[in-house]
Amino acid sequence: MRMRTLVTASLVGLSLVATQASAGAAAGDPLIEKQWGLQQLHAPEAWASSTGAGQTIAVVDTGVDLGHPEFSGRLVPGATFACGGAPGPCGNGDWTGPDGVGQESDVHGTHVAGIAAAAAGNGVGIAGVAPNAEIMPIKALENGSGTFEEIGAGVRYAADHGANVINLSLGAQPGTQVLTLLGLQSATKDAIAYAREKGVVVVASAGNETAPLCDTPSWEAGALCVAATDSKEMHAFYSNLGVKLNMRAVSAPGGSSLEDCDADVWSSVPRGMGKPECGQADYDSLAGTSMAAPQVAGVAALLGAQGRDAAGIEDALISTARTPIAGLRGVYNPVYGYGVVDAAAAVASQG
């Protein structure tokens, strides 16, 4: 059985129209004014306390464009486990994979990595939520999908090679949770448990099927499930609810998928792979719970850089998350989980 990346139709260029960068774009990161998600998270306010320095975020996904300027000097060695059935690792985590040919759907990992930890103030593109964290690229998916075993191997590699946070913007179809509950499929579940035992925070996307439960692997006890919001802080129409047995779920910006490019989430893509309708060669705007999870992974890195352990990081994320309109913090509901993650409140909380 295979899992796939979790991004809405905007990945293949639907629901998007071209927009132009305005003259007011920040000189250090020209696209930052389009990053409404940073404001929703209150990330810029958190940067005075932490930028994620000394933390490593493993992106277990479709691989990363290792030559993208957003990651210059900030990549740690990664690995490839999407090996076409051959034993892994079989590469260094580059998005093109062992055959050296990048698939259109495999832009996903570079986009996810940029959301979490793109460089800030480097004169190009965007800023990540944790702009001084490092990225460990793990390619466990090829052409947008991978097996439980490949993903589990990627998670274990990350845990064994110094990752502080693991991001899983991927998931199996709704209903697959029963396989892990019954022990019929345990490769990824066991790998997540292994990572948590080693003190690694595991963040995973809820899923894009408008379903009532978090998909697996975000369903698993050791993962923090992340649902998606739009730019108005409303639960995104496509997002699964933040419902799982232990209720460890939050929300974060994932985009609309119904409006123009700027209503979705801007980030890096492999050089030259940006869609013409969004007007950038090395950047693109996508929507999905895939985009929400790395926002939370970035905030986890901000907290880790303050010296908090995995339990303390999760507690800070959950206790300070806010429910839109109601204004409650750290109070669970099935739509938002414990609420929209608030980076500024989290880093200011007592650890």
C-alpha positions in Angstrom: 0.0 0.0 0.0 1.2 3.5 -0.8 0.8 6.9 0.7 0.8 10.1 -1.2 1.5 13.8 -0.8 -1.4 15.9 0.5 -1.9 18.9 -1.6 -5.1 20.1 -3.3 -5.7 20.6 -7.0 -3.6 23.7 -7.0 -0.5 21.4 -7.3 -1.4 20.7 -11.0 -2.2 24.3 -11.7 -6.0 24.5 -11.1 -7.8 27.2 -9.3 -5.0 29.7 -9.7 -4.5 32.9 -11.7 -1.5 35.0 -12.2 -0.6 37.9 -9.8 2.1 40.5 -9.8 4.3 41.3 -6.9 3.6 44.8 -5.6 6.1 47.6 -5.2 5.9 47.3 -1.5 7.5 43.8 -1.3 10.2 43.6 1.3 13.7 44.0 -0.1 15.2 41.1 1.8 12.5 38.6 0.8 10.6 39.9 -2.2 7.6 37.6 -1.8 7.2 37.9 2.0 4.3 40.3 1.7 2.4 37.4 0.1 3.1 35.1 3.0 -0.1 35.8 5.0 0.6 32.6 6.8 3.5 34.1 8.7 1.2 36.8 10.0 -1.5 34.3 11.0 1.1 32.4 13.0 2.5 35.6 14.5 5.9 34.2 13.4 7.7 37.6 12.8 6.9 38.5 16.4 8.5 35.3 17.6 11.8 35.8 15.7 13.0 38.3 18.4 13.1 35.3 20.7 14.0 32.5 18.4 14.8 31.8 14.7 15.3 28.1 15.0 19.1 28.2 15.0 20.7 24.8 15.9 17.6 22.8 15.0 17.2 20.4 12.2 13.9 19.8 10.4 13.7 16.5 8.4 11.4 16.8 5.5 10.3 13.2 4.7 8.7 13.8 1.3 9.5 13.9 -2.4 13.0 15.2 -1.9 14.4 18.8 -2.0 16.1 20.8 -4.8 19.5 20.8 -3.1 20.7 23.7 -5.2 17.9 26.1 -4.4 19.2 29.4 -3.0 16.7 29.3 -0.1 18.7 26.4 1.3 22.3 27.5 0.6 24.6 26.5 3.4 21.6 25.2 5.5 21.2 21.6 4.4 22.5 18.6 6.4 23.1 15.3 4.7 19.9 13.5 3.7 18.9 10.3 2.1 16.7 8.7 -0.6 14.5 5.7 0.2 12.3 5.8 -2.9 14.5 3.3 -4.6 12.2 1.5 -7.0 12.2 -1.6 -4.8 15.9 -1.7 -4.3 17.4 -1.4 -0.8 17.8 2.1 0.5 19.2 4.5 1.0 20.0 5.0 -2.7 20.7 8.8 -2.8 21.1 12.0 -1.0 17.5 13.3 -0.8 17.6 15.3 -4.0 14.1 15.7 -5.6 15.2 14.1 -8.9 15.7 10.7 -7.3 18.1 7.9 -8.4 17.2 8.3 -12.1 18.0 12.0 -12.1 14.6 12.9 -13.6 12.3 15.2 -11.6 8.6 14.5 -11.8 6.1 17.4 -11.7 4.4 16.1 -8.6 7.8 15.9 -6.8 8.1 19.7 -6.5 6.2 19.1 -3.3 9.1 18.5 -0.9 10.9 21.6 -1.9 7.8 23.6 -1.3 7.3 22.0 2.1 10.9 22.6 3.1 10.7 26.3 2.2 7.6 26.9 4.3 9.4 25.4 7.3 12.8 26.9 7.0 13.6 29.0 3.9 16.3 31.6 4.5 15.3 35.1 5.5 16.8 38.3 4.2 18.8 36.6 1.4 17.4 38.9 -1.3 15.3 36.3 -3.0 11.9 34.7 -2.6 10.3 34.0 0.8 11.1 33.5 4.5 10.5 30.3 6.3 8.9 30.0 9.7 12.2 29.0 11.3 14.6 30.8 9.0 17.8 29.7 10.8 16.9 26.0 11.2 18.6 23.5 8.9 16.8 21.1 6.6 17.4 17.3 6.3 16.1 16.2 2.9 14.6 12.7 2.9 13.1 11.4 -0.4 10.7 8.7 0.5 8.2 9.5 -2.3 8.6 9.3 -6.0 6.0 10.8 -8.4 4.0 11.8 -5.3 3.7 8.5 -3.6 5.6 6.0 -1.5 5.1 2.9 0.6 4.7 2.7 4.3 8.0 0.9 4.5 9.9 3.6 2.5 8.4 6.4 4.6 9.1 4.5 7.8 12.7 4.0 6.7 12.9 7.8 6.1 11.6 8.6 9.6 14.0 6.2 11.2 17.0 7.7 9.3 16.0 11.2 10.4 15.7 10.1 14.0 19.1 8.4 13.9 20.9 11.2 12.2 20.1 14.2 14.4 16.7 15.5 13.3 14.9 17.5 16.0 11.6 17.7 14.1 10.2 15.5 11.4 7.6 16.8 9.0 5.3 14.3 7.2 3.2 16.1 4.6 1.7 12.9 3.3 -1.0 10.4 4.1 -3.0 7.3 3.2 -6.6 7.2 2.1 -9.3 7.6 4.8 -10.1 4.3 6.4 -6.5 3.1 6.4 -6.3 4.0 10.1 -8.0 0.6 10.8 -4.9 -1.2 9.3 -2.6 0.4 11.9 -5.1 0.0 14.7 -5.3 -3.7 14.0 -1.5 -4.1 13.5 -1.9 -5.1 9.8 0.4 -2.2 8.8 2.9 -0.9 11.3 6.0 0.3 9.4 5.3 4.0 9.6 3.5 3.8 12.9 6.5 2.0 14.6 8.9 4.4 13.0 7.0 7.4 14.5 7.0 5.8 17.9 10.8 5.2 17.5 11.4 8.8 16.7 9.3 10.0 19.6 11.3 7.7 21.9 14.4 9.4 20.7 13.0 12.8 21.6 12.0 13.9 18.1 8.8 16.0 17.4 6.8 14.5 14.6 4.4 16.7 12.7 2.0 15.4 10.1 -0.8 16.7 7.8 -4.4 15.9 8.5 -5.4 15.1 4.9 -7.4 16.8 2.2 -10.5 14.7 1.9 -12.9 16.8 4.0 -13.0 13.7 6.2 -13.8 13.6 10.0 -10.5 12.0 11.1 -6.9 12.7 10.7 -5.3 10.4 8.0 -2.5 8.1 9.0 0.3 8.9 9.8 -1.1 12.0 11.5 -3.6 9.6 13.1 -0.8 7.8 15.0 -0.3 8.6 18.7 3.3 9.9 18.2 2.4 12.5 15.6 0.8 15.9 16.0 -2.0 16.2 13.4 -2.3 19.5 11.5 -5.5 20.7 9.9 -5.5 23.7 7.4 -6.9 27.2 7.6 -7.4 29.8 4.9 -6.2 33.4 5.0 -9.3 34.4 7.0 -8.5 31.8 9.7 -11.4 29.7 8.6 -11.1 25.9 8.5 -10.2 25.1 4.9 -13.0 23.4 3.0 -10.8 20.5 1.9 -9.1 19.9 5.2 -9.9 16.8 7.4 -10.9 17.6 10.9 -8.4 17.5 13.7 -9.9 14.3 15.2 -7.8 11.4 16.5 -7.9 9.1 19.5 -5.5 11.2 21.7 -6.8 14.6 20.3 -3.2 15.8 19.6 -4.2 18.1 16.8 -3.8 21.8 15.9 -4.4 24.0 12.8 -2.1 26.2 10.6 -2.3 28.1 7.4 -2.8 25.8 4.4 -4.5 28.1 1.8 -7.8 28.3 0.0 -7.5 26.3 -3.2 -10.5 28.3 -4.5 -9.0 31.7 -5.2 -5.9 33.2 -6.8 -2.3 32.5 -6.1 -2.0 34.8 -3.2 -4.8 33.1 -1.3 -2.7 29.9 -1.1 0.8 29.4 0.4 3.9 30.7 -1.4 7.1 28.8 -1.1 10.1 27.5 -3.0 9.9 24.9 -5.8 12.7 23.2 -7.7 14.3 25.8 -9.9 12.4 26.5 -13.1 9.3 24.5 -12.0 7.1 27.4 -10.9 3.7 27.5 -12.8 3.5 30.4 -15.3 0.1 31.5 -14.0 1.7 32.5 -10.7 4.5 34.3 -12.4 7.6 32.9 -10.6 10.1 30.4 -11.9 11.6 29.2 -8.7 8.5 29.7 -6.4 4.9 28.7 -6.5 1.7 28.9 -4.5 0.0 25.7 -3.4 -2.8 24.7 -1.0 -3.3 21.7 1.3 -2.7 20.3 4.7 0.7 19.6 3.2 1.4 23.3 3.5 -0.1 23.6 7.0 2.1 20.9 8.6 5.5 22.6 7.9 4.3 25.8 9.4 3.9 23.9 12.7 7.2 22.1 12.1 8.8 25.5 11.8 7.3 26.7 15.1 8.4 23.5 16.7 12.0 24.3 15.7 11.7 27.8 17.2 10.7 26.2 20.4 13.4 23.5 20.3 16.0 26.3 19.8 14.9 27.5 23.2 16.0 24.3 24.8 12.6 22.6 25.2 12.3 18.9 24.9 9.8 17.2 22.6 7.0 17.0 25.2 7.6 20.6 26.1 7.4 21.7 22.5 4.1 19.9 21.9 2.7 21.3 25.1 3.6 24.8 24.1 2.1 24.4 20.7 -1.1 23.1 22.1 -1.6 25.3 25.1 -1.1 28.6 23.3 -3.0 27.7 20.1 -6.0 29.9 19.6 -9.6 29.2 18.4 -10.6 31.8 15.8 -13.7 34.0 16.7 -14.0 32.3 20.2 -10.6 33.5 21.2 -10.0 30.5 23.4 -6.5 29.2 23.8 -5.6 25.5 24.3 -9.2 24.3 24.3 -9.9 21.4 22.0 -12.6 21.3 19.4 -13.0 18.9 16.5 -12.7 21.5 13.7 -9.4 23.3 14.7 -8.1 20.8 17.2 -6.6 22.9 20.0 -6.6 25.9 17.6 -4.4 27.8 15.2 -0.7 27.6 16.3 0.6 31.0 17.6 4.4 31.2 17.3 4.7 34.4 19.4 2.6 33.1 22.2 4.4 29.7 22.1 7.9 31.0 22.4 6.8 33.4 25.2 5.2 30.6 27.2 6.8 29.1 30.2 8.7 25.9 29.2 
